Amino acid sequence: MTHPTTYDAIVIGAGHNGLITAGYLARAGKKVLVVEARDVVGGACTSEELIPGATWSSCAFIASLLRPEIIADLELERYGLEMYQTEANEVSIFPDGSHLFVWRDMDKTLKEIEKFSKRDAAAFLDFGLRVKKFASILTPFLLSPAPSRSQVLAAFEAAGAEDLFNEMVLLSTKDLLDRYFENEHIKGLFTFFGMISVWGGPSTPGTGYVYGHHSVGEFKGTLGQWGFVKGGMGGITQAMARSAEAHGAQIRLNSPVEQVVVERGRATGVKLATGEIISARTVISNADPQRSMLQLLPKGAVDAKLTEKLEDYDARGSMARIHLLIDELPDYIGFPAGEFGPQHQAQAIMGASIENFERAWEAERRGEIPDDFVIEAVIQSTHDDTLAPKGKHTMTLGVQQLPFELAGTDWDTIRDEWADRVLEVLFRYAPNLRGHILERVIITPKDLERDYGLTGGNIFHGAMFFDQLFNNRPTPELADYRTTVDDYYLCGSGTHPGGGVMGANGHNAAKVVIADLDGTAAPTAVRVGPAPRAGVVDRAMETVMSTKSGKKLGYTVATSPALRKVVKFAARSKSTR
């Protein structure tokens, strides 16, 4: 059966990048169809009623990377997107009962770090400015076609920050943090952000970039902040879907694609699992590169050389989720029992230490489950009462550094055993939860591949190391979002600038497709020039902290909200002269 309508574009997959591509195409006046295998939009950025009456963000659960330009262009707030923050971003809970909050306010965070090390509190301010500078140099490349790696290095050199490139792109997370911090608790907490969906450990070269990649995120214009979405992460993709549909795009759920139709070397449509064929001028895949090129295309459509490259493309490194319905909030060790507090509203990270992450990596590469786990936990229902029935809460646990392939067994066999082991670790940090878990839903690395379409269970559609970044993501032949099959494009996280709920991939792919459909010049990579100018406060702080005595003064300013206002006023006054 052939669908009678011909579209300008068919987008395979209603994940966030696919919906963004569809949204931009629809706003450009193109006739667009999105076909989605599942019964809900969002891919790994979705909210699901996993247990009747209770809703979780199934995979991604924190909003930090979504580009504000995309929010504005697609009018996502107009179409229902509501993002918000809690006072505490995160809390790290250690086995000895101590804890460390990272607050929205810098002065509170610095005072928190002082509890462990005054030297590290001062170093954190310096480190934060370095991370901001890294982000300011890298950010212009995000909403742009993939630059060469030499272009990116040249941008850092032009900004006098070649050493920063080496730190944040080439070093291991451990080596990066050792340059700034001395306290093991502090280093353990920050190591977590370099371990997200990696095939590696803290000492693995290049994991510094995984940390750096998350540093380019911002929340409502504030760099290094993150927050939540009302109704869960599906609020993002539901708004994207409504925005696209309002401009004429069509979305068909429960419509898995069996194959991209290729005629005389060009994509002409898709064949659904039902046998229905739908025609289009272009086809854009939001699936990962290996699935898009090696599974969805007919045999022989990809030459042997590119096939070999794609088979060698590194998509190792996975994670898993356990969603809990609980009838009592956790009494985390070190906090007053039965007392509600910011520890329940922040992202909690339990057991974060370099040693734990290294042991997890040793187990991961053996194809085994480690003896101990670093657990991240979010209880969004404590600040969004739409997610759980009254008197109950939705709690999500996350574990990183898990192997997709297990030695001598498989995930379907050990899923419950693994979850039981994770919960035993949780009970060490929240003993009262034993007996207060009503139901649970487990999402293993295998489930991520089977149910969410993530090859190897890798949430980034491929490793985020230097050899798979920029114009080498996923391969040089595919780095400009076009494939070697005419009129067939990629828009997923396996393209530049990489993974996370950022949306830049979908934006960039849409611009290329629109240019090709219109026969106009396609966008080009940004030119290397002066680094974007830092904000007035950051410029003032960088100036103050360029000397030893200035660093002491800078720390005093950072820990005093009143003095920060004075610096901000003075910097603005100077900038207007």
Secondary structure, 3 states (H helix, E strand, C coil): CEEEEEEEEEEECCEHHHHHHHHHHHHCCCCEEEECCCCCCECCCCEEEEECCEEEECCCCCECCCCHHHHHHCCCCCCCCCEECCCEEEEEECCCCCEEEEECCHHHHHHHHHCCCHHHHHHHHHHHHHHHHHHHHHHHHCCCCCCCHHHHHHHHHHCCCHHHHHHHHHCCHHHHHHCCCCCHHHHHHHHHHHCCCCCCCCCCCCHHHHHHHHHCCEECCEECCCEEECCCCHHHHHHHHHHHHHCCCEEECCCCEEEEEEECCEEEEEEECCCCEEEEEEEEECCCHHHHHHHCCCCCCCCHHHHHHHHHCCCCCEEEEEEEEECCCCCCCCCCCCCCCHHHHCEEEECCCHHHHHHHHHHHHHCCCCCCCCEEEECHHHCCCCCCCCCCEEEEEEEEEECCCCCCCCHHHHHHHHHHHHHHHHHHHCHHHCCCEEEEEEECHHHHHHHHCCHHHCCCCCCCCHHHCHHHCCCHHHCCCECCCECEEECCCCCCCCCCCCCHHHHHHHHHHHHHHHCCCCCCCCCCCCCCCCCHHHHHHHHHCCCHHHHHHHHHHHCCHHHHHHHHHHHHHHHCC
